[in-house]
Amino acid sequence: MYTAFASVYDRLMSDVDYDGWAAYYAALLRRCGAEKGPVCECACGTGSLTVRLREKGYQITGTDISQDMLSIALTKARERGLQIPFVRQDMCHLTLHRRQAAVLATCDGVNYLLTPERARLFFRAAFAALRPGGALIFDVSTPWKLQNTLGDRTLGSQEEEISYIWQNAFHAHSRTVDMRLSFFVRQQDGRYIRLEETQTQRAHSREELTKYMEEAGFGHIRFYGNRTLRAPGQKAERWHITAIRPKEKKTNAQPTL
């Protein structure tokens, strides 16, 4: 996944308000009481959000399954004079050397978990990676967006340096959308090369996500809509979700002699 995409990803995402995203995630971290301590961002991609959170003072680690993406992220951090550990890991098998104040999965990371088993693995791994009282914070494209905004549509953009054709196919029985992307990238000699990428996302329901998180042990689960602190509307295109690993209960039991 993302092998060809990595080389053009940042150019295609140049209009994304990463500063706004970083400010919003910082607000969620504060809201969850997770503004102090180490943070891990799963599926961090090329690190555009990771570096901004590091610049805000967070002790952050980025993980991703794509080494190509991580190489770009590392270069990006070094160019900003930042030291950020970037580790190649499957988010479903997250392994960190110390408990985290928060685990993040931003920009559709959970949508790429295509089965209930994969989703459950991630939530269990995130729970294990958090210290008691730590927060899981992630976002997903909603079922409404995947079916109605993307759906069975063909999208495209033609620019001088890079153009693309984005063909989608929504499958109601599996609630997945296949996205076939063709990129045409201008080279220095004026010729264009063509890159192909196929991705699939799953439309997890609110009920499913809540169930998986509760099964993993999370509590205080909250859903917010479209980068706000308000409950999502019926046609929200993005859910932002927070959940807390409960603090360990103190016991007053006396030792047995």
KOLVEXMAR-854907 format. One record per residue (C-alpha): x, y, z. Coordinates in nm, 2 decimals, padded with zeros to 4 digits, m for minus. Example, Ala and Ser with C-alpha at 12.3 -4.5 7.8 and 13.67 -1.06 7.14 Angstrom:
2
+--------+--------+--------+
|      u |      v |      w |
+--------+--------+--------+
|  01.23 | m00.45 |  00.78 |
|  01.37 | m00.11 |  00.71 |
+--------+--------+--------+
END
This chain:
257
+--------+--------+--------+
|      u |      v |      w |
+--------+--------+--------+
|  00.00 |  00.00 |  00.00 |
|  00.11 |  00.35 | m00.08 |
|  00.43 |  00.25 | m00.27 |
|  00.36 |  00.46 | m00.57 |
|  00.13 |  00.70 | m00.38 |
|  00.41 |  00.81 | m00.14 |
|  00.60 |  01.00 | m00.41 |
|  00.31 |  01.22 | m00.50 |
|  00.10 |  01.22 | m00.18 |
|  00.21 |  01.56 | m00.04 |
|  00.16 |  01.73 | m00.37 |
| m00.20 |  01.60 | m00.39 |
| m00.27 |  01.70 | m00.03 |
| m00.12 |  02.05 | m00.06 |
| m00.46 |  02.21 |  00.01 |
| m00.51 |  02.02 |  00.34 |
| m00.52 |  02.25 |  00.64 |
| m00.27 |  02.06 |  00.85 |
| m00.22 |  02.35 |  01.09 |
| m00.59 |  02.34 |  01.16 |
| m00.58 |  01.97 |  01.20 |
| m00.29 |  02.00 |  01.45 |
| m00.47 |  02.26 |  01.65 |
| m00.79 |  02.05 |  01.66 |
| m00.60 |  01.74 |  01.77 |
| m00.42 |  01.94 |  02.03 |
| m00.76 |  02.05 |  02.16 |
| m00.88 |  01.69 |  02.17 |
| m00.57 |  01.59 |  02.36 |
| m00.63 |  01.87 |  02.62 |
| m01.00 |  01.77 |  02.64 |
| m00.89 |  01.41 |  02.72 |
| m00.63 |  01.52 |  02.97 |
| m00.36 |  01.37 |  02.75 |
| m00.16 |  01.69 |  02.68 |
|  00.14 |  01.57 |  02.88 |
|  00.34 |  01.26 |  02.81 |
|  00.43 |  01.06 |  02.51 |
|  00.20 |  01.03 |  02.21 |
|  00.20 |  00.78 |  01.92 |
|  00.05 |  00.86 |  01.58 |
| m00.04 |  00.54 |  01.40 |
| m00.07 |  00.54 |  01.02 |
|  00.12 |  00.88 |  01.02 |
|  00.19 |  00.87 |  00.64 |
|  00.44 |  01.14 |  00.54 |
|  00.43 |  01.30 |  00.88 |
|  00.26 |  01.63 |  00.80 |
|  00.05 |  01.62 |  01.11 |
|  00.33 |  01.45 |  01.32 |
|  00.58 |  01.73 |  01.27 |
|  00.32 |  02.00 |  01.36 |
|  00.23 |  01.82 |  01.68 |
|  00.60 |  01.79 |  01.76 |
|  00.64 |  02.17 |  01.70 |
|  00.36 |  02.22 |  01.95 |
|  00.57 |  02.04 |  02.21 |
|  00.43 |  01.69 |  02.21 |
|  00.67 |  01.40 |  02.26 |
|  00.55 |  01.21 |  01.95 |
|  00.64 |  00.89 |  01.77 |
|  00.51 |  00.82 |  01.42 |
|  00.43 |  00.47 |  01.29 |
|  00.32 |  00.35 |  00.95 |
|  00.32 |  00.03 |  00.75 |
|  00.48 |  00.20 |  00.45 |
|  00.85 |  00.25 |  00.45 |
|  00.82 |  00.49 |  00.16 |
|  00.59 |  00.71 |  00.35 |
|  00.81 |  00.70 |  00.66 |
|  01.12 |  00.79 |  00.46 |
|  00.95 |  01.11 |  00.35 |
|  00.83 |  01.18 |  00.70 |
|  01.18 |  01.15 |  00.84 |
|  01.32 |  01.39 |  00.57 |
|  01.04 |  01.63 |  00.65 |
|  01.12 |  01.63 |  01.02 |
|  01.50 |  01.67 |  00.97 |
|  01.43 |  01.97 |  00.74 |
|  01.24 |  02.13 |  01.02 |
|  01.52 |  02.05 |  01.27 |
|  01.30 |  01.80 |  01.46 |
|  01.39 |  01.47 |  01.61 |
|  01.10 |  01.23 |  01.58 |
|  01.12 |  00.85 |  01.59 |
|  00.94 |  00.70 |  01.29 |
|  00.89 |  00.33 |  01.31 |
|  00.75 |  00.09 |  01.05 |
|  00.47 | m00.10 |  01.22 |
|  00.13 | m00.24 |  01.13 |
| m00.11 | m00.04 |  01.35 |
| m00.29 | m00.37 |  01.44 |
|  00.03 | m00.49 |  01.61 |
|  00.14 | m00.17 |  01.77 |
|  00.44 | m00.22 |  02.00 |
|  00.60 |  00.06 |  02.20 |
|  00.87 |  00.06 |  02.46 |
|  00.67 |  00.26 |  02.71 |
|  00.30 |  00.34 |  02.78 |
|  00.16 |  00.64 |  02.60 |
| m00.05 |  00.93 |  02.71 |
| m00.24 |  00.91 |  02.38 |
| m00.26 |  00.70 |  02.07 |
| m00.37 |  00.88 |  01.75 |
| m00.49 |  00.74 |  01.42 |
| m00.56 |  01.03 |  01.19 |
| m00.68 |  01.09 |  00.83 |
| m00.88 |  00.76 |  00.78 |
| m00.63 |  00.52 |  00.92 |
| m00.91 |  00.31 |  01.08 |
| m01.10 |  00.30 |  00.75 |
| m00.82 |  00.09 |  00.60 |
| m00.90 | m00.18 |  00.86 |
| m01.13 | m00.38 |  00.63 |
| m01.25 | m00.65 |  00.87 |
| m01.39 | m00.66 |  01.22 |
| m01.10 | m00.87 |  01.32 |
| m00.85 | m00.61 |  01.20 |
| m01.04 | m00.33 |  01.38 |
| m01.06 | m00.53 |  01.70 |
| m00.68 | m00.60 |  01.68 |
| m00.61 | m00.23 |  01.65 |
| m00.83 | m00.13 |  01.95 |
| m00.68 | m00.40 |  02.17 |
| m00.32 | m00.30 |  02.06 |
| m00.40 |  00.07 |  02.13 |
| m00.55 | m00.01 |  02.47 |
| m00.24 | m00.21 |  02.56 |
| m00.01 |  00.08 |  02.45 |
| m00.18 |  00.33 |  02.67 |
| m00.12 |  00.41 |  03.03 |
| m00.42 |  00.41 |  03.26 |
| m00.62 |  00.72 |  03.19 |
| m00.46 |  00.75 |  02.85 |
| m00.66 |  00.85 |  02.54 |
| m00.73 |  00.69 |  02.20 |
| m00.81 |  00.96 |  01.95 |
| m00.89 |  00.89 |  01.59 |
| m01.10 |  00.99 |  01.29 |
| m01.28 |  00.81 |  01.02 |
| m01.46 |  00.90 |  00.70 |
| m01.83 |  00.82 |  00.78 |
| m02.05 |  00.56 |  00.60 |
| m02.25 |  00.85 |  00.46 |
| m01.93 |  01.00 |  00.30 |
| m01.80 |  00.67 |  00.16 |
| m02.14 |  00.59 |  00.00 |
| m02.27 |  00.93 | m00.10 |
| m01.97 |  01.16 | m00.15 |
| m01.73 |  00.90 | m00.30 |
| m01.96 |  00.62 | m00.39 |
| m01.96 |  00.51 | m00.76 |
| m01.80 |  00.83 | m00.88 |
| m01.51 |  00.93 | m01.10 |
| m01.31 |  01.23 | m00.99 |
| m01.03 |  01.41 | m01.16 |
| m00.79 |  01.70 | m01.16 |
| m00.57 |  01.84 | m01.43 |
| m00.27 |  02.05 | m01.33 |
|  00.05 |  02.13 | m01.51 |
|  00.27 |  01.93 | m01.28 |
|  00.04 |  01.65 | m01.18 |
| m00.30 |  01.52 | m01.28 |
| m00.51 |  01.23 | m01.16 |
| m00.82 |  01.02 | m01.24 |
| m00.99 |  00.88 | m00.93 |
| m01.24 |  00.60 | m01.00 |
| m01.45 |  00.47 | m00.71 |
| m01.67 |  00.16 | m00.67 |
| m01.89 |  00.12 | m00.36 |
| m01.99 | m00.23 | m00.25 |
| m02.30 | m00.22 | m00.03 |
| m02.27 | m00.59 |  00.08 |
| m01.93 | m00.53 |  00.24 |
| m01.97 | m00.15 |  00.29 |
| m01.63 | m00.09 |  00.12 |
| m01.52 |  00.14 | m00.15 |
| m01.25 |  00.05 | m00.39 |
| m01.05 |  00.35 | m00.51 |
| m00.84 |  00.32 | m00.82 |
| m00.61 |  00.62 | m00.88 |
| m00.41 |  00.70 | m01.19 |
| m00.15 |  00.98 | m01.16 |
|  00.03 |  01.16 | m01.44 |
|  00.34 |  01.33 | m01.31 |
|  00.54 |  01.57 | m01.52 |
|  00.91 |  01.51 | m01.53 |
|  01.20 |  01.76 | m01.58 |
|  01.22 |  01.68 | m01.95 |
|  00.85 |  01.76 | m01.99 |
|  00.73 |  01.40 | m02.03 |
|  00.48 |  01.25 | m01.80 |
|  00.50 |  00.92 | m01.61 |
|  00.19 |  00.73 | m01.50 |
|  00.15 |  00.58 | m01.15 |
| m00.12 |  00.35 | m01.05 |
| m00.26 |  00.29 | m00.69 |
| m00.56 |  00.09 | m00.57 |
| m00.69 |  00.14 | m00.22 |
| m00.99 |  00.01 | m00.03 |
| m01.17 |  00.17 |  00.27 |
| m01.45 |  00.03 |  00.49 |
| m01.75 |  00.22 |  00.62 |
| m01.75 |  00.12 |  00.99 |
| m02.07 |  00.21 |  01.16 |
| m02.09 |  00.40 |  01.48 |
| m02.23 |  00.10 |  01.66 |
| m01.95 | m00.13 |  01.54 |
| m01.68 |  00.11 |  01.64 |
| m01.83 |  00.16 |  01.99 |
| m01.86 | m00.22 |  02.03 |
| m01.50 | m00.28 |  01.93 |
| m01.37 | m00.01 |  02.17 |
| m01.58 | m00.14 |  02.46 |
| m01.47 | m00.49 |  02.40 |
| m01.11 | m00.37 |  02.42 |
| m01.18 | m00.21 |  02.75 |
| m01.23 |  00.16 |  02.66 |
| m01.48 |  00.39 |  02.83 |
| m01.59 |  00.75 |  02.80 |
| m01.64 |  00.71 |  02.42 |
| m01.73 |  01.04 |  02.25 |
| m01.81 |  01.11 |  01.88 |
| m01.76 |  01.46 |  01.73 |
| m01.85 |  01.57 |  01.38 |
| m01.64 |  01.74 |  01.10 |
| m01.36 |  01.88 |  01.32 |
| m01.58 |  02.03 |  01.58 |
| m01.66 |  01.96 |  01.94 |
| m02.02 |  01.90 |  01.86 |
| m02.21 |  01.58 |  01.81 |
| m02.20 |  01.47 |  01.45 |
| m02.50 |  01.53 |  01.23 |
| m02.66 |  01.27 |  01.01 |
| m02.46 |  01.38 |  00.70 |
| m02.13 |  01.44 |  00.88 |
| m01.85 |  01.33 |  00.65 |
| m01.60 |  01.27 |  00.93 |
| m01.63 |  01.14 |  01.28 |
| m01.36 |  01.23 |  01.54 |
| m01.37 |  00.98 |  01.82 |
| m01.21 |  00.98 |  02.17 |
| m01.20 |  00.70 |  02.42 |
| m01.02 |  00.66 |  02.75 |
| m00.84 |  00.36 |  02.91 |
| m00.99 |  00.35 |  03.26 |
| m00.76 |  00.43 |  03.55 |
| m00.67 |  00.14 |  03.77 |
| m00.90 |  00.11 |  04.07 |
| m00.74 |  00.14 |  04.41 |
| m00.80 | m00.13 |  04.66 |
| m00.82 | m00.10 |  05.03 |
| m00.78 | m00.47 |  05.09 |
| m00.54 | m00.56 |  05.37 |
| m00.27 | m00.82 |  05.30 |
| m00.35 | m01.17 |  05.43 |
| m00.12 | m01.28 |  05.71 |
+--------+--------+--------+
END
